[in-house]
C-alpha cells in the first residue's frame, strides 16, 4: 500500500486503511472492508490476544475487538461484535440465530495458496446471535 508520497508504507498497516472502526462500550471494533483487507486485518493488524469473529460458513467481514488495558471483553461487547460480523456477511438476512466463530486473533492463520479472506482457525468457540436488531454501535 502506498503512502501519500506514492512510496510503499513502512511499518504495520494502519487499521483505518483496512477496516471500518466502531466503538462499542469503549472497545474499538474493526470490521474488514474486503477479502484482502480481512487478511491484513486478521494477520497483520490484530494483536494475538484481540478477539476475532466471523459469521460461520458464509462469506463476510472479519471482525476484531481490541482488548483494553484490563484484557477483558464483556459478553455484551462480544454479542454486539458478533452481530456486526453477521450484518457484514451473506447471513445478514437470515432468520433465527446465526452462529459466529470467535477466538483470539493468535489462533487465526493462513493456509498457503488459500484465496484472500480465507483463514484457518486453531481453537475457537461459537456464539449465536440474531441477524437483525438495532444498529446499536457507534462508528468512530
C-alpha positions as CSV (number, residue, x, y, z in Angstrom):
1,X,0.0,0.0,0.0
2,X,1.4,3.4,-1.0
3,X,1.5,6.4,1.3
4,X,0.6,9.9,0.1
5,X,4.1,10.3,-1.4
6,X,3.5,7.3,-3.7
7,X,6.2,5.2,-1.9
8,X,5.3,2.0,-0.2
9,X,4.5,2.4,3.5
10,X,6.8,1.0,6.1
11,X,5.7,-0.5,9.4
12,X,2.4,-2.1,10.3
13,X,-0.7,-1.2,8.2
14,X,-3.0,1.4,9.7
15,X,-6.2,-0.2,10.9
16,X,-8.3,2.5,9.2
17,X,-6.9,1.6,5.8
18,X,-8.4,-1.9,6.0
19,X,-11.4,-1.7,8.4
20,X,-14.4,0.3,9.4
21,X,-13.8,1.4,13.0
22,X,-16.7,1.1,15.5
23,X,-16.8,1.9,19.2
24,X,-18.9,-0.4,21.4
25,X,-19.0,0.4,25.1
26,X,-15.5,1.9,24.9
27,X,-14.0,-1.1,23.0
28,X,-12.6,-0.5,19.5
29,X,-14.1,-2.9,17.0
30,X,-12.6,-3.3,13.5
31,X,-14.6,-4.6,10.6
32,X,-12.8,-5.7,7.4
33,X,-13.7,-3.9,4.2
34,X,-12.8,-6.7,1.6
35,X,-11.4,-10.2,1.4
36,X,-7.8,-8.8,1.1
37,X,-8.4,-6.3,3.9
38,X,-9.7,-9.2,6.0
39,X,-6.3,-10.9,5.6
40,X,-4.4,-7.8,6.5
41,X,-6.7,-7.1,9.5
42,X,-6.6,-10.7,10.8
43,X,-3.0,-11.4,10.2
44,X,-1.1,-8.1,10.5
45,X,-3.2,-5.6,12.3
46,X,-4.9,-7.7,15.0
47,X,-2.8,-8.4,18.1
48,X,-2.6,-12.1,19.3
49,X,-5.0,-11.5,22.3
50,X,-7.5,-9.4,20.5
51,X,-10.9,-11.2,19.9
52,X,-11.5,-12.2,16.3
53,X,-15.0,-13.0,14.9
54,X,-16.6,-14.2,11.7
55,X,-20.1,-15.4,10.7
56,X,-19.7,-19.2,10.4
57,X,-19.9,-20.9,7.0
58,X,-20.6,-17.8,4.9
59,X,-18.5,-15.1,3.2
60,X,-18.2,-11.9,5.2
61,X,-16.1,-9.5,7.1
62,X,-13.6,-10.4,9.7
63,X,-14.2,-8.5,12.9
64,X,-11.6,-7.7,15.6
65,X,-12.3,-6.4,19.1
66,X,-9.3,-4.7,20.6
67,X,-8.7,-5.8,24.1
68,X,-8.5,-3.0,26.6
69,X,-5.9,-2.5,29.4
70,X,-7.9,-4.9,31.7
71,X,-7.7,-7.5,28.9
72,X,-11.4,-8.3,29.2
73,X,-14.1,-8.2,26.5
74,X,-17.5,-8.2,28.2
75,X,-20.1,-10.6,26.9
76,X,-22.3,-7.7,25.8
77,X,-19.5,-6.4,23.6
78,X,-18.8,-9.9,22.2
79,X,-22.5,-10.2,21.3
80,X,-22.7,-6.8,19.6
81,X,-19.4,-7.5,17.7
82,X,-20.9,-10.9,16.6
83,X,-24.0,-9.0,15.3
84,X,-21.6,-6.8,13.3
85,X,-20.0,-9.9,11.8
86,X,-23.4,-11.2,10.8
87,X,-24.5,-7.8,9.5
88,X,-21.4,-7.6,7.3
89,X,-21.8,-11.2,5.9
90,X,-24.1,-13.1,3.5
91,X,-26.1,-14.2,6.5
92,X,-27.4,-10.6,7.1
93,X,-30.9,-11.6,6.2
94,X,-31.0,-14.9,7.9
95,X,-33.9,-15.9,10.1
96,X,-33.2,-17.1,13.6
97,X,-29.9,-17.1,15.3
98,X,-26.7,-17.2,13.2
99,X,-23.5,-19.0,14.5
100,X,-20.4,-16.8,14.7
101,X,-17.0,-18.3,15.3
102,X,-14.8,-16.3,17.7
103,X,-11.3,-16.8,19.1
104,X,-8.2,-14.9,20.0
105,X,-6.6,-13.5,16.8
106,X,-3.5,-15.5,17.6
107,X,-5.5,-18.6,16.6
108,X,-6.1,-17.3,13.1
109,X,-3.7,-18.4,10.3
110,X,-3.5,-18.5,6.6
111,X,-3.1,-21.7,4.5
112,X,-0.6,-21.3,1.7
113,X,-2.4,-20.7,-1.5
114,X,-5.8,-20.0,0.1
115,X,-7.8,-17.3,-1.6
116,X,-8.0,-13.8,0.0
117,X,-10.1,-13.7,3.2
118,X,-10.0,-17.5,3.8
119,X,-8.2,-18.4,7.0
120,X,-7.8,-21.3,9.3
121,X,-8.7,-21.2,13.0
122,X,-7.0,-23.1,15.7
123,X,-9.2,-23.3,18.8
124,X,-12.5,-21.3,18.6
125,X,-15.9,-21.1,20.2
126,X,-19.3,-20.3,18.7
127,X,-21.7,-17.6,19.8
128,X,-25.2,-17.4,18.2
129,X,-26.9,-14.1,17.6
130,X,-29.9,-12.8,15.7
131,X,-29.0,-11.2,12.3
132,X,-31.5,-8.4,12.8
133,X,-31.7,-5.8,15.6
134,X,-30.9,-2.2,16.0
135,X,-27.7,-0.8,14.8
136,X,-26.6,0.0,18.3
137,X,-22.9,0.5,17.7
138,X,-21.3,3.9,17.2
139,X,-19.0,4.5,14.2
140,X,-15.7,6.2,15.1
